[in-house]
Amino acid sequence: MRLFAKRHGEPTFARGGVHPDEHKELSAERAIEPFVPRSVSVPVSQSLGAPSVPVVKKGDRVRRGDLIASDEAGGVPVHAPVSGIVKSVDRGIHPVLVLDLSITIEAREDDDPPTFPEIPGWEALPREAALERIRKAGVVGLGGATFPTYRKLMLPDDAEVDTLIINGSECEPYLTCDYRLMLEQADEVVLGAWLIAKIIGVPRCLIGIEDNKADAGAAMTAAIERLDIAHRDHPVQMEVVVTQTKYPQGSEKQLIQALTGRQVPQRSLPMHIGIVVQNVATAFACLEAIRNEKPVIERVVTISGRGIAEPKNLRIPIGTMINPIVEACGGFSDEVVKVLAGGPMMGRALGDLNAPVTKGTSGLLFLIRAETNLDRYSPCIGCGECLDACPLGLEPNRASVYIEAGRALETEEFGVLECFECGCCSYSCPSNRPLVQFMQVAKAAYRNEAAKKKVAA
């Protein structure tokens, strides 16, 4: 275990944090490769909030980019990742929800494959029209949060926002998809950031990148200068800020504090202190939506872990099953004991390799026994390591003891409702206690209690 040791120089957040072994060397030098599956199974739940509503049926022929599920119920539009035939609209595996209504498409050769050329006048598009293209493209937070992006950018009239932060931290171990995107397509990421700054009307944009990705920071700085962002029709003072490598540097509140010194109050949003935060992949997707009217039908995913023969960064169509991805990466290299969607700190364990890639899938990790801890947990020894590690100063140790005693509804004073489940507490616990899971149990208990009260009222 490596707890974070404070260094001088690059900025970081003030409290807690850890520095897990990074394991980024497994995939960091792997350039992004395209991947074309034989079929996809696209869940209609691709964002926080309501699911989308299918607008296709079995037997329909679709082309890449066609709308296959609408946002009429409050979700985000979902589009065909490949051209082909709809084989079914039925319940299927979802990596987060377990099961979800899914649209399965068998890929077919297209005589006239659709392209997404640049649309003249995109740079001068009015704010409302730009937001509409982002909505219609189904853009969500691609860092993993999956909140609909157009909603996040539709600021209330009384919001006083002065700064956009682009999150290039990618602080989770193993993951390098954002790193490769910044290296290989820096111009596109910068242009996407500029468009977002223009939409929300701010004059300043800070791009936070950890110091273990210095070459990505250099690539982004060069792109800012090359594209002359400070002298475009909406001038933006855009700057790359190199931060300390420290987890969870990429969390919104922690990154805001590191880059600006501002602190987001409890149960408040970044916009309440004048800031909007977006991930680098989301900025890239916003550019494609506005410039090319290209929907989110694919994303870059890191395939890594010592259980996979050839770690890679792949541009994968949404809905692609994990099994063919494993085959494309040379199969398993050793006995895999855990498969994760996302990173090892906040990712979710998968129980089925037929689960699909969704818009929120940043990584697929195949971990062997030496990379994970499968030991049973022990009672709390009161060491306080989790208190030192927690970036919010919560008390997961005390919450866990109460939950074990069946007193979950007495844990609010320990901060369970503020927890964003970063995993620092679990990582630092010498008793191997699943402290994040305890916090999830408590939050679920409070949600259930609120639902009961609502019904009773």
Helices and strands as residue ranges (DSSP letters): G 24-26, E 32-34, E 39-43, E 53-54, E 61-62, E 67-70, E 78-79, E 84-94, E 98-107, G 122-124, H 127-136, H 149-153, E 163-167, H 177-184, H 186-200, E 204-210, G 211-213, H 214-226, G 229-231, E 237-243, H 252-260, G 270-273, E 275-279, H 280-292, E 298-304, E 312-317, H 322-328, E 338-341, E 348-349, E 363-367, G 369-371, H 385-389, H 396-404, G 408-410, G 412-414, H 424-428, H 435-456
